[in-house]
Amino acid sequence: RTSGDFEVEQQMAQTNFAVSGVRTVYVPCTPAYSFVSSRFIRDIAAHGGDVSSMVHPSILAGLVSALTRSK
């Protein structure tokens, strides 16, 4: 993810803590997946692109099912 994403998540974490005392734990992904964006994955899949190398098989099945229903 980008530094902009981290900034948004940091703001949300601080707000959640201020409101409810909930602490946030950040778990960074491996560099191989740092570029993956759900928005891009949905767009690529919606246009018939192969996203199987970027999502878990169970996620892929649900994504394909959701895209099929929305057509």
PDB file of N, CA, C and O in Angstrom, chain B, residues numbered from 101:
ATOM      1  N   ARG B 101       0.832  -1.174   0.000  1.00  0.00           N
ATOM      2  CA  ARG B 101       0.000   0.000   0.000  1.00  0.00           C
ATOM      3  C   ARG B 101       0.882   1.244   0.000  1.00  0.00           C
ATOM      4  O   ARG B 101       2.085   1.173   0.248  1.00  0.00           O
ATOM      5  N   THR B 102       0.282   2.340  -0.273  1.00  0.00           N
ATOM      6  CA  THR B 102       1.037   3.588  -0.350  1.00  0.00           C
ATOM      7  C   THR B 102       1.062   4.296   0.998  1.00  0.00           C
ATOM      8  O   THR B 102       0.323   3.947   1.919  1.00  0.00           O
ATOM      9  N   SER B 103       1.915   5.282   1.089  1.00  0.00           N
ATOM     10  CA  SER B 103       1.978   6.054   2.332  1.00  0.00           C
ATOM     11  C   SER B 103       0.662   6.791   2.578  1.00  0.00           C
ATOM     12  O   SER B 103       0.284   7.018   3.728  1.00  0.00           O
ATOM     13  N   GLY B 104      -0.035   7.163   1.508  1.00  0.00           N
ATOM     14  CA  GLY B 104      -1.349   7.801   1.652  1.00  0.00           C
ATOM     15  C   GLY B 104      -2.348   6.881   2.322  1.00  0.00           C
ATOM     16  O   GLY B 104      -3.151   7.318   3.146  1.00  0.00           O
ATOM     17  N   ASP B 105      -2.299   5.596   1.966  1.00  0.00           N
ATOM     18  CA  ASP B 105      -3.180   4.613   2.609  1.00  0.00           C
ATOM     19  C   ASP B 105      -2.868   4.520   4.097  1.00  0.00           C
ATOM     20  O   ASP B 105      -3.770   4.449   4.932  1.00  0.00           O
ATOM     21  N   PHE B 106      -1.575   4.523   4.415  1.00  0.00           N
ATOM     22  CA  PHE B 106      -1.190   4.437   5.820  1.00  0.00           C
ATOM     23  C   PHE B 106      -1.699   5.646   6.595  1.00  0.00           C
ATOM     24  O   PHE B 106      -2.166   5.506   7.725  1.00  0.00           O
ATOM     25  N   GLU B 107      -1.613   6.817   6.004  1.00  0.00           N
ATOM     26  CA  GLU B 107      -2.084   8.028   6.684  1.00  0.00           C
ATOM     27  C   GLU B 107      -3.575   7.941   7.000  1.00  0.00           C
ATOM     28  O   GLU B 107      -4.002   8.311   8.093  1.00  0.00           O
ATOM     29  N   VAL B 108      -4.363   7.456   6.047  1.00  0.00           N
ATOM     30  CA  VAL B 108      -5.805   7.303   6.267  1.00  0.00           C
ATOM     31  C   VAL B 108      -6.059   6.292   7.380  1.00  0.00           C
ATOM     32  O   VAL B 108      -6.885   6.525   8.262  1.00  0.00           O
ATOM     33  N   GLU B 109      -5.347   5.168   7.334  1.00  0.00           N
ATOM     34  CA  GLU B 109      -5.514   4.138   8.365  1.00  0.00           C
ATOM     35  C   GLU B 109      -5.089   4.662   9.734  1.00  0.00           C
ATOM     36  O   GLU B 109      -5.714   4.339  10.744  1.00  0.00           O
ATOM     37  N   GLN B 110      -4.037   5.462   9.769  1.00  0.00           N
ATOM     38  CA  GLN B 110      -3.570   6.032  11.033  1.00  0.00           C
ATOM     39  C   GLN B 110      -4.625   6.962  11.628  1.00  0.00           C
ATOM     40  O   GLN B 110      -4.881   6.924  12.831  1.00  0.00           O
ATOM     41  N   GLN B 111      -5.230   7.789  10.795  1.00  0.00           N
ATOM     42  CA  GLN B 111      -6.296   8.680  11.267  1.00  0.00           C
ATOM     43  C   GLN B 111      -7.472   7.881  11.819  1.00  0.00           C
ATOM     44  O   GLN B 111      -8.034   8.217  12.862  1.00  0.00           O
ATOM     45  N   MET B 112      -7.836   6.815  11.101  1.00  0.00           N
ATOM     46  CA  MET B 112      -8.946   5.979  11.551  1.00  0.00           C
ATOM     47  C   MET B 112      -8.602   5.307  12.878  1.00  0.00           C
ATOM     48  O   MET B 112      -9.446   5.226  13.771  1.00  0.00           O
ATOM     49  N   ALA B 113      -7.376   4.831  13.010  1.00  0.00           N
ATOM     50  CA  ALA B 113      -6.950   4.180  14.246  1.00  0.00           C
ATOM     51  C   ALA B 113      -7.004   5.148  15.417  1.00  0.00           C
ATOM     52  O   ALA B 113      -7.464   4.788  16.501  1.00  0.00           O
ATOM     53  N   GLN B 114      -6.544   6.358  15.209  1.00  0.00           N
ATOM     54  CA  GLN B 114      -6.564   7.351  16.282  1.00  0.00           C
ATOM     55  C   GLN B 114      -7.995   7.715  16.676  1.00  0.00           C
ATOM     56  O   GLN B 114      -8.298   7.887  17.857  1.00  0.00           O
ATOM     57  N   THR B 115      -8.862   7.830  15.684  1.00  0.00           N
ATOM     58  CA  THR B 115     -10.267   8.131  15.966  1.00  0.00           C
ATOM     59  C   THR B 115     -10.922   6.987  16.726  1.00  0.00           C
ATOM     60  O   THR B 115     -11.623   7.214  17.712  1.00  0.00           O
ATOM     61  N   ASN B 116     -10.697   5.757  16.272  1.00  0.00           N
ATOM     62  CA  ASN B 116     -11.265   4.595  16.956  1.00  0.00           C
ATOM     63  C   ASN B 116     -10.803   4.530  18.406  1.00  0.00           C
ATOM     64  O   ASN B 116     -11.591   4.224  19.300  1.00  0.00           O
ATOM     65  N   PHE B 117      -9.528   4.819  18.637  1.00  0.00           N
ATOM     66  CA  PHE B 117      -9.013   4.779  20.003  1.00  0.00           C
ATOM     67  C   PHE B 117      -9.634   5.881  20.856  1.00  0.00           C
ATOM     68  O   PHE B 117      -9.999   5.651  22.010  1.00  0.00           O
ATOM     69  N   ALA B 118      -9.751   7.067  20.288  1.00  0.00           N
ATOM     70  CA  ALA B 118     -10.326   8.191  21.034  1.00  0.00           C
ATOM     71  C   ALA B 118     -11.782   7.940  21.395  1.00  0.00           C
ATOM     72  O   ALA B 118     -12.228   8.319  22.478  1.00  0.00           O
ATOM     73  N   VAL B 119     -12.521   7.308  20.501  1.00  0.00           N
ATOM     74  CA  VAL B 119     -13.951   7.087  20.713  1.00  0.00           C
ATOM     75  C   VAL B 119     -14.218   5.879  21.606  1.00  0.00           C
ATOM     76  O   VAL B 119     -15.077   5.930  22.487  1.00  0.00           O
ATOM     77  N   SER B 120     -13.483   4.797  21.378  1.00  0.00           N
ATOM     78  CA  SER B 120     -13.843   3.554  22.062  1.00  0.00           C
ATOM     79  C   SER B 120     -12.697   2.856  22.787  1.00  0.00           C
ATOM     80  O   SER B 120     -12.915   1.843  23.452  1.00  0.00           O
ATOM     81  N   GLY B 121     -11.486   3.381  22.666  1.00  0.00           N
ATOM     82  CA  GLY B 121     -10.354   2.726  23.311  1.00  0.00           C
ATOM     83  C   GLY B 121      -9.820   1.533  22.547  1.00  0.00           C
ATOM     84  O   GLY B 121      -8.931   0.831  23.029  1.00  0.00           O
ATOM     85  N   VAL B 122     -10.353   1.296  21.360  1.00  0.00           N
ATOM     86  CA  VAL B 122      -9.902   0.169  20.539  1.00  0.00           C
ATOM     87  C   VAL B 122      -8.546   0.503  19.930  1.00  0.00           C
ATOM     88  O   VAL B 122      -8.361   1.559  19.325  1.00  0.00           O
ATOM     89  N   ARG B 123      -7.618  -0.403  20.100  1.00  0.00           N
ATOM     90  CA  ARG B 123      -6.287  -0.222  19.516  1.00  0.00           C
ATOM     91  C   ARG B 123      -6.222  -0.937  18.172  1.00  0.00           C
ATOM     92  O   ARG B 123      -6.864  -1.968  17.970  1.00  0.00           O
ATOM     93  N   THR B 124      -5.451  -0.385  17.273  1.00  0.00           N
ATOM     94  CA  THR B 124      -5.297  -0.946  15.934  1.00  0.00           C
ATOM     95  C   THR B 124      -3.921  -1.583  15.812  1.00  0.00           C
ATOM     96  O   THR B 124      -2.926  -1.032  16.282  1.00  0.00           O
ATOM     97  N   VAL B 125      -3.875  -2.739  15.183  1.00  0.00           N
ATOM     98  CA  VAL B 125      -2.618  -3.420  14.904  1.00  0.00           C
ATOM     99  C   VAL B 125      -2.422  -3.410  13.395  1.00  0.00           C
ATOM    100  O   VAL B 125      -3.307  -3.823  12.646  1.00  0.00           O
ATOM    101  N   TYR B 126      -1.281  -2.946  12.958  1.00  0.00           N
ATOM    102  CA  TYR B 126      -0.974  -2.922  11.528  1.00  0.00           C
ATOM    103  C   TYR B 126      -0.177  -4.163  11.169  1.00  0.00           C
ATOM    104  O   TYR B 126       0.812  -4.490  11.825  1.00  0.00           O
ATOM    105  N   VAL B 127      -0.608  -4.840  10.140  1.00  0.00           N
ATOM    106  CA  VAL B 127       0.096  -6.016   9.659  1.00  0.00           C
ATOM    107  C   VAL B 127       0.466  -5.752   8.203  1.00  0.00           C
ATOM    108  O   VAL B 127      -0.389  -5.846   7.323  1.00  0.00           O
ATOM    109  N   PRO B 128       1.710  -5.428   7.945  1.00  0.00           N
ATOM    110  CA  PRO B 128       2.096  -5.144   6.560  1.00  0.00           C
ATOM    111  C   PRO B 128       2.120  -6.426   5.734  1.00  0.00           C
ATOM    112  O   PRO B 128       2.407  -7.508   6.247  1.00  0.00           O
ATOM    113  N   CYS B 129       1.819  -6.288   4.476  1.00  0.00           N
ATOM    114  CA  CYS B 129       1.840  -7.452   3.588  1.00  0.00           C
ATOM    115  C   CYS B 129       3.250  -7.655   3.042  1.00  0.00           C
ATOM    116  O   CYS B 129       4.128  -6.809   3.205  1.00  0.00           O
ATOM    117  N   THR B 130       3.438  -8.780   2.401  1.00  0.00           N
ATOM    118  CA  THR B 130       4.727  -9.029   1.763  1.00  0.00           C
ATOM    119  C   THR B 130       4.871  -8.100   0.563  1.00  0.00           C
ATOM    120  O   THR B 130       3.868  -7.706  -0.032  1.00  0.00           O
ATOM    121  N   PRO B 131       6.088  -7.748   0.201  1.00  0.00           N
ATOM    122  CA  PRO B 131       6.292  -6.848  -0.938  1.00  0.00           C
ATOM    123  C   PRO B 131       5.638  -7.336  -2.232  1.00  0.00           C
ATOM    124  O   PRO B 131       5.253  -6.526  -3.075  1.00  0.00           O
ATOM    125  N   ALA B 132       5.513  -8.635  -2.391  1.00  0.00           N
ATOM    126  CA  ALA B 132       4.916  -9.171  -3.623  1.00  0.00           C
ATOM    127  C   ALA B 132       3.469  -8.733  -3.804  1.00  0.00           C
ATOM    128  O   ALA B 132       2.973  -8.692  -4.930  1.00  0.00           O
ATOM    129  N   TYR B 133       2.786  -8.405  -2.710  1.00  0.00           N
ATOM    130  CA  TYR B 133       1.383  -8.008  -2.790  1.00  0.00           C
ATOM    131  C   TYR B 133       1.149  -6.543  -2.422  1.00  0.00           C
ATOM    132  O   TYR B 133       0.000  -6.115  -2.315  1.00  0.00           O
ATOM    133  N   SER B 134       2.191  -5.790  -2.232  1.00  0.00           N
ATOM    134  CA  SER B 134       2.034  -4.409  -1.777  1.00  0.00           C
ATOM    135  C   SER B 134       1.328  -3.517  -2.790  1.00  0.00           C
ATOM    136  O   SER B 134       0.784  -2.477  -2.418  1.00  0.00           O
ATOM    137  N   PHE B 135       1.327  -3.899  -4.043  1.00  0.00           N
ATOM    138  CA  PHE B 135       0.694  -3.090  -5.090  1.00  0.00           C
ATOM    139  C   PHE B 135      -0.775  -3.433  -5.299  1.00  0.00           C
ATOM    140  O   PHE B 135      -1.482  -2.702  -5.992  1.00  0.00           O
ATOM    141  N   VAL B 136      -1.244  -4.520  -4.720  1.00  0.00           N
ATOM    142  CA  VAL B 136      -2.599  -5.006  -4.981  1.00  0.00           C
ATOM    143  C   VAL B 136      -3.630  -4.070  -4.355  1.00  0.00           C
ATOM    144  O   VAL B 136      -3.541  -3.722  -3.178  1.00  0.00           O
ATOM    145  N   SER B 137      -4.596  -3.675  -5.158  1.00  0.00           N
ATOM    146  CA  SER B 137      -5.677  -2.804  -4.709  1.00  0.00           C
ATOM    147  C   SER B 137      -6.996  -3.474  -5.068  1.00  0.00           C
ATOM    148  O   SER B 137      -7.173  -3.915  -6.204  1.00  0.00           O
ATOM    149  N   SER B 138      -7.919  -3.554  -4.121  1.00  0.00           N
ATOM    150  CA  SER B 138      -9.203  -4.209  -4.403  1.00  0.00           C
ATOM    151  C   SER B 138      -9.931  -3.526  -5.551  1.00  0.00           C
ATOM    152  O   SER B 138     -10.611  -4.183  -6.339  1.00  0.00           O
ATOM    153  N   ARG B 139      -9.790  -2.226  -5.644  1.00  0.00           N
ATOM    154  CA  ARG B 139     -10.440  -1.486  -6.742  1.00  0.00           C
ATOM    155  C   ARG B 139      -9.883  -1.952  -8.093  1.00  0.00           C
ATOM    156  O   ARG B 139     -10.637  -2.180  -9.039  1.00  0.00           O
ATOM    157  N   PHE B 140      -8.565  -2.089  -8.170  1.00  0.00           N
ATOM    158  CA  PHE B 140      -7.951  -2.537  -9.422  1.00  0.00           C
ATOM    159  C   PHE B 140      -8.317  -3.987  -9.727  1.00  0.00           C
ATOM    160  O   PHE B 140      -8.575  -4.338 -10.878  1.00  0.00           O
ATOM    161  N   ILE B 141      -8.337  -4.821  -8.698  1.00  0.00           N
ATOM    162  CA  ILE B 141      -8.691  -6.230  -8.891  1.00  0.00           C
ATOM    163  C   ILE B 141     -10.108  -6.339  -9.438  1.00  0.00           C
ATOM    164  O   ILE B 141     -10.341  -7.072 -10.399  1.00  0.00           O
ATOM    165  N   ARG B 142     -11.060  -5.620  -8.842  1.00  0.00           N
ATOM    166  CA  ARG B 142     -12.449  -5.661  -9.329  1.00  0.00           C
ATOM    167  C   ARG B 142     -12.533  -5.183 -10.774  1.00  0.00           C
ATOM    168  O   ARG B 142     -13.238  -5.781 -11.587  1.00  0.00           O
ATOM    169  N   ASP B 143     -11.826  -4.121 -11.093  1.00  0.00           N
ATOM    170  CA  ASP B 143     -11.880  -3.565 -12.442  1.00  0.00           C
ATOM    171  C   ASP B 143     -11.284  -4.532 -13.461  1.00  0.00           C
ATOM    172  O   ASP B 143     -11.865  -4.752 -14.524  1.00  0.00           O
ATOM    173  N   ILE B 144     -10.145  -5.100 -13.147  1.00  0.00           N
ATOM    174  CA  ILE B 144      -9.510  -6.057 -14.060  1.00  0.00           C
ATOM    175  C   ILE B 144     -10.418  -7.262 -14.268  1.00  0.00           C
ATOM    176  O   ILE B 144     -10.637  -7.687 -15.402  1.00  0.00           O
ATOM    177  N   ALA B 145     -10.947  -7.815 -13.176  1.00  0.00           N
ATOM    178  CA  ALA B 145     -11.824  -8.986 -13.271  1.00  0.00           C
ATOM    179  C   ALA B 145     -13.106  -8.661 -14.028  1.00  0.00           C
ATOM    180  O   ALA B 145     -13.585  -9.484 -14.808  1.00  0.00           O
ATOM    181  N   ALA B 146     -13.667  -7.475 -13.811  1.00  0.00           N
ATOM    182  CA  ALA B 146     -14.908  -7.084 -14.491  1.00  0.00           C
ATOM    183  C   ALA B 146     -14.724  -6.998 -15.998  1.00  0.00           C
ATOM    184  O   ALA B 146     -15.677  -7.163 -16.760  1.00  0.00           O
ATOM    185  N   HIS B 147     -13.497  -6.739 -16.420  1.00  0.00           N
ATOM    186  CA  HIS B 147     -13.213  -6.649 -17.852  1.00  0.00           C
ATOM    187  C   HIS B 147     -12.599  -7.936 -18.400  1.00  0.00           C
ATOM    188  O   HIS B 147     -12.006  -7.940 -19.479  1.00  0.00           O
ATOM    189  N   GLY B 148     -12.746  -9.017 -17.652  1.00  0.00           N
ATOM    190  CA  GLY B 148     -12.311 -10.330 -18.129  1.00  0.00           C
ATOM    191  C   GLY B 148     -10.852 -10.649 -17.915  1.00  0.00           C
ATOM    192  O   GLY B 148     -10.359 -11.649 -18.436  1.00  0.00           O
ATOM    193  N   GLY B 149     -10.148  -9.825 -17.161  1.00  0.00           N
ATOM    194  CA  GLY B 149      -8.730 -10.077 -16.917  1.00  0.00           C
ATOM    195  C   GLY B 149      -8.510 -11.170 -15.886  1.00  0.00           C
ATOM    196  O   GLY B 149      -9.388 -11.463 -15.075  1.00  0.00           O
ATOM    197  N   ASP B 150      -7.334 -11.763 -15.927  1.00  0.00           N
ATOM    198  CA  ASP B 150      -6.973 -12.841 -15.010  1.00  0.00           C
ATOM    199  C   ASP B 150      -6.332 -12.253 -13.755  1.00  0.00           C
ATOM    200  O   ASP B 150      -5.250 -11.669 -13.824  1.00  0.00           O
ATOM    201  N   VAL B 151      -6.983 -12.403 -12.634  1.00  0.00           N
ATOM    202  CA  VAL B 151      -6.460 -11.892 -11.364  1.00  0.00           C
ATOM    203  C   VAL B 151      -6.085 -13.028 -10.414  1.00  0.00           C
ATOM    204  O   VAL B 151      -5.851 -12.798  -9.228  1.00  0.00           O
ATOM    205  N   SER B 152      -6.030 -14.244 -10.933  1.00  0.00           N
ATOM    206  CA  SER B 152      -5.800 -15.414 -10.079  1.00  0.00           C
ATOM    207  C   SER B 152      -4.451 -15.379  -9.363  1.00  0.00           C
ATOM    208  O   SER B 152      -4.309 -15.990  -8.303  1.00  0.00           O
ATOM    209  N   SER B 153      -3.471 -14.687  -9.908  1.00  0.00           N
ATOM    210  CA  SER B 153      -2.169 -14.621  -9.240  1.00  0.00           C
ATOM    211  C   SER B 153      -2.151 -13.586  -8.118  1.00  0.00           C
ATOM    212  O   SER B 153      -1.176 -13.498  -7.371  1.00  0.00           O
ATOM    213  N   MET B 154      -3.220 -12.806  -7.996  1.00  0.00           N
ATOM    214  CA  MET B 154      -3.237 -11.726  -7.008  1.00  0.00           C
ATOM    215  C   MET B 154      -4.249 -11.920  -5.893  1.00  0.00           C
ATOM    216  O   MET B 154      -4.268 -11.135  -4.945  1.00  0.00           O
ATOM    217  N   VAL B 155      -5.102 -12.954  -5.977  1.00  0.00           N
ATOM    218  CA  VAL B 155      -6.098 -13.196  -4.934  1.00  0.00           C
ATOM    219  C   VAL B 155      -6.143 -14.682  -4.584  1.00  0.00           C
ATOM    220  O   VAL B 155      -5.798 -15.534  -5.402  1.00  0.00           O
ATOM    221  N   HIS B 156      -6.565 -14.976  -3.379  1.00  0.00           N
ATOM    222  CA  HIS B 156      -6.719 -16.360  -2.928  1.00  0.00           C
ATOM    223  C   HIS B 156      -7.845 -17.009  -3.734  1.00  0.00           C
ATOM    224  O   HIS B 156      -8.811 -16.333  -4.087  1.00  0.00           O
ATOM    225  N   PRO B 157      -7.739 -18.312  -4.033  1.00  0.00           N
ATOM    226  CA  PRO B 157      -8.779 -18.987  -4.820  1.00  0.00           C
ATOM    227  C   PRO B 157     -10.193 -18.814  -4.273  1.00  0.00           C
ATOM    228  O   PRO B 157     -11.134 -18.669  -5.055  1.00  0.00           O
ATOM    229  N   SER B 158     -10.367 -18.825  -2.959  1.00  0.00           N
ATOM    230  CA  SER B 158     -11.720 -18.661  -2.408  1.00  0.00           C
ATOM    231  C   SER B 158     -12.244 -17.250  -2.654  1.00  0.00           C
ATOM    232  O   SER B 158     -13.448 -17.067  -2.836  1.00  0.00           O
ATOM    233  N   ILE B 159     -11.385 -16.274  -2.663  1.00  0.00           N
ATOM    234  CA  ILE B 159     -11.779 -14.898  -2.964  1.00  0.00           C
ATOM    235  C   ILE B 159     -12.120 -14.780  -4.442  1.00  0.00           C
ATOM    236  O   ILE B 159     -13.088 -14.115  -4.813  1.00  0.00           O
ATOM    237  N   LEU B 160     -11.333 -15.418  -5.271  1.00  0.00           N
ATOM    238  CA  LEU B 160     -11.573 -15.376  -6.715  1.00  0.00           C
ATOM    239  C   LEU B 160     -12.947 -15.936  -7.053  1.00  0.00           C
ATOM    240  O   LEU B 160     -13.669 -15.362  -7.869  1.00  0.00           O
ATOM    241  N   ALA B 161     -13.313 -17.052  -6.432  1.00  0.00           N
ATOM    242  CA  ALA B 161     -14.620 -17.658  -6.694  1.00  0.00           C
ATOM    243  C   ALA B 161     -15.749 -16.699  -6.316  1.00  0.00           C
ATOM    244  O   ALA B 161     -16.710 -16.547  -7.070  1.00  0.00           O
ATOM    245  N   GLY B 162     -15.640 -16.060  -5.168  1.00  0.00           N
ATOM    246  CA  GLY B 162     -16.657 -15.100  -4.742  1.00  0.00           C
ATOM    247  C   GLY B 162     -16.708 -13.876  -5.628  1.00  0.00           C
ATOM    248  O   GLY B 162     -17.786 -13.351  -5.907  1.00  0.00           O
ATOM    249  N   LEU B 163     -15.555 -13.418  -6.069  1.00  0.00           N
ATOM    250  CA  LEU B 163     -15.488 -12.253  -6.952  1.00  0.00           C
ATOM    251  C   LEU B 163     -16.157 -12.551  -8.286  1.00  0.00           C
ATOM    252  O   LEU B 163     -16.955 -11.754  -8.779  1.00  0.00           O
ATOM    253  N   VAL B 164     -15.832 -13.688  -8.860  1.00  0.00           N
ATOM    254  CA  VAL B 164     -16.440 -14.079 -10.138  1.00  0.00           C
ATOM    255  C   VAL B 164     -17.946 -14.215  -9.983  1.00  0.00           C
ATOM    256  O   VAL B 164     -18.704 -13.779 -10.850  1.00  0.00           O
ATOM    257  N   SER B 165     -18.383 -14.815  -8.886  1.00  0.00           N
ATOM    258  CA  SER B 165     -19.813 -14.974  -8.632  1.00  0.00           C
ATOM    259  C   SER B 165     -20.506 -13.619  -8.516  1.00  0.00           C
ATOM    260  O   SER B 165     -21.572 -13.414  -9.096  1.00  0.00           O
ATOM    261  N   ALA B 166     -19.911 -12.705  -7.776  1.00  0.00           N
ATOM    262  CA  ALA B 166     -20.502 -11.370  -7.598  1.00  0.00           C
ATOM    263  C   ALA B 166     -20.558 -10.613  -8.918  1.00  0.00           C
ATOM    264  O   ALA B 166     -21.548  -9.940  -9.207  1.00  0.00           O
ATOM    265  N   LEU B 167     -19.517 -10.717  -9.711  1.00  0.00           N
ATOM    266  CA  LEU B 167     -19.494 -10.016 -10.997  1.00  0.00           C
ATOM    267  C   LEU B 167     -20.513 -10.605 -11.964  1.00  0.00           C
ATOM    268  O   LEU B 167     -21.113  -9.881 -12.759  1.00  0.00           O
ATOM    269  N   THR B 168     -20.707 -11.912 -11.895  1.00  0.00           N
ATOM    270  CA  THR B 168     -21.693 -12.569 -12.759  1.00  0.00           C
ATOM    271  C   THR B 168     -23.104 -12.127 -12.386  1.00  0.00           C
ATOM    272  O   THR B 168     -23.928 -11.879 -13.266  1.00  0.00           O
ATOM    273  N   ARG B 169     -23.389 -12.026 -11.087  1.00  0.00           N
ATOM    274  CA  ARG B 169     -24.714 -11.594 -10.628  1.00  0.00           C
ATOM    275  C   ARG B 169     -25.007 -10.145 -10.999  1.00  0.00           C
ATOM    276  O   ARG B 169     -26.161  -9.793 -11.245  1.00  0.00           O
ATOM    277  N   SER B 170     -23.983  -9.307 -11.041  1.00  0.00           N
ATOM    278  CA  SER B 170     -24.211  -7.879 -11.282  1.00  0.00           C
ATOM    279  C   SER B 170     -24.406  -7.535 -12.753  1.00  0.00           C
ATOM    280  O   SER B 170     -24.738  -6.395 -13.079  1.00  0.00           O
ATOM    281  N   LYS B 171     -24.210  -8.491 -13.637  1.00  0.00           N
ATOM    282  CA  LYS B 171     -24.370  -8.214 -15.077  1.00  0.00           C
ATOM    283  C   LYS B 171     -25.800  -8.340 -15.505  1.00  0.00           C
ATOM    284  O   LYS B 171     -26.113  -8.141 -16.679  1.00  0.00           O
TER     285      LYS B 171
END
